[in-house]
Amino acid sequence: MKLRRPLAVALSTGLLLLAGCAGDDLAEDDNNNSDDSSSTGGAVTLGSQAFDEAALVTAMYAALLEDTGYDVETKLVETRPAYLNELPGEIDIAPEYLAGLGDQLNTDANGEDAAPISTSDTQETLDAMAPLLEEKGITVLEPSEANSQNAYFVTQEFSDSEGVTALSDLEGQSVTLAAAPDCKGRDDCEKGLTEVYGIDITLEPLGYASPETFQAVLEGEAQLGQTSTFDGTLEEQGLLLLEDDRGIQPAQNLIPAVSTEFLGEHPDVGDTLNGLMEVLTNDLLAEALVKVQIDREPVEDVAQQFLEDQGLL
């Protein structure tokens, strides 16, 4: 599958004249008989997850869309199915992660026992997702270079006492994992840790990189916690990220998922969000995330500054 980048709609000559002559009667434009039914601006609803990284990227989407004339509503929830079930419909756009989206669509369509379709290769994963996206009525835009994967941490004390620096060091052990509720059955989470690493997992669904997850590990109620590879808070909390030395993490490029119908009516959204994808890298996103997680700056402020620094606002 060769992805086609959505192009901003060309304005008719009549609309260009209208933009230059604000005092003209709007009724005159009706006589131009333009057949361009697409529009810029209007209401748009974003759906995403509530953890810091997803909330930050969602705030970037919102600021860009508001700057181009959209009235943006944002819905942040705890799990992907909670918003994906409403896309398309109540949700128009979701700031997504490539493999997470593809595997969820695969599970929804083919059941929890379906073989995974995502791999560590971005294009292979996009190709495998194509029929599921078409059936669902979703179009994905350009993937970013930024690739945020699930990661698992322990306390530095646990690492030192047990000699654990990689996930394979936990093979054969019984471990309580504090993680997102949708970790269960996932190849990059509970299932992969069990089948690939041979770890006996007891799942505590306390949230993805949530305060409850960090607290559970720090207090010894869980030995293992789930966060992202961009988490900049671990060292100051006395926590250590374990190496995924058997590679259960697939390509998780950040990528916009848009209702195909909505994109057809608002093709300018494609260019707007693709512009963000072109500049979003691991290093830049990690730097911005530190401002949220360490400096405790509001995500809206960090998003605004990021976009200004990149020349997008």
C-alpha positions, 0 to 999 in steps of 0.5 A: 500500500502506498499512502497518499498524503491528503492535499489541502483543497484548492479554493475557487477564484470566487472564494479568493476574490471574496477573501480579498473583498470582505465588504462584498455581499456573500450572496454574490459568491453563490453565483460562482456555482462552485462545486467544491463541497469541502470546508475549512473549520467547524467542529472537531472532536479529538479522542485519546488517552489521558497519560502525559505523553498522549495528552501532550500530543493531543494538545498539539493537535488541538492547538494546530486545528484551533489555529486553522479555524476549528472549534476543538473538543478533546476527550481523554480516556483511560483506554484505547477502546473507549475512544476508538469505538466512537471513531468514526462517529462521536470522535473525528480524529485520534492521535494514535500509535501505529501498532497499538491502533492496528492490533486493536482493530485486529482484535476488534475484528478477529477476536483476542486470539487473532495472530498479531498483525504489527511488526517492528517495521513501520511499512509492513504494519501499515500494509497489514492494517490497510483492510481493517482501516478501510472497513472501519472508515479510518484514514491514517496520515503520515507516520512520524519519526517519533516511535514511542513504545511500551517499556517496563521498569523496576526499582533500582533497589530491586535491580541491584538486589536481584541482578535484573537489568533486562526483561529476560532476567525475570524469566521463570519468576512470578511478578506483579505488573502494574499497567494499563487495563488493556495490557491483558492479552497484548503481545507487547504487554502481558501476553508477550511477557508471559509467552516470550519472556516466560514471566508468570504475570499477575496484572494489576490494572492501575494505569499506563504510567499513572501515579498509581502504577508508580506508587505500587512499584515504589511501595513494593506492591508490584515488582514491574510497572509499565510506562513509555520509552520517553519517560524522563521521571524514572531516575529521580524516582529511583526507578530503572527501565529494563531492556526489551532484549527479546524485542516484543515491542512493535513499531509505535510511530505516532500517527494521526487516525482520522475519520475518512468521512471527516477527512473528505469534508475537511482535507486541509486537516491532512496537511495541518497534521502531517506538518506536525508529523514531519517534525516530531522526533524521539528527541524533540518529544522526549524534551517536551515531555520532560517539561510536563513530567519533571517541570510540571508545566501544563500540557497546553503551554508545552504544546504551544511552545513546541509548535512555535519553536518548530514554526508551526504556529 
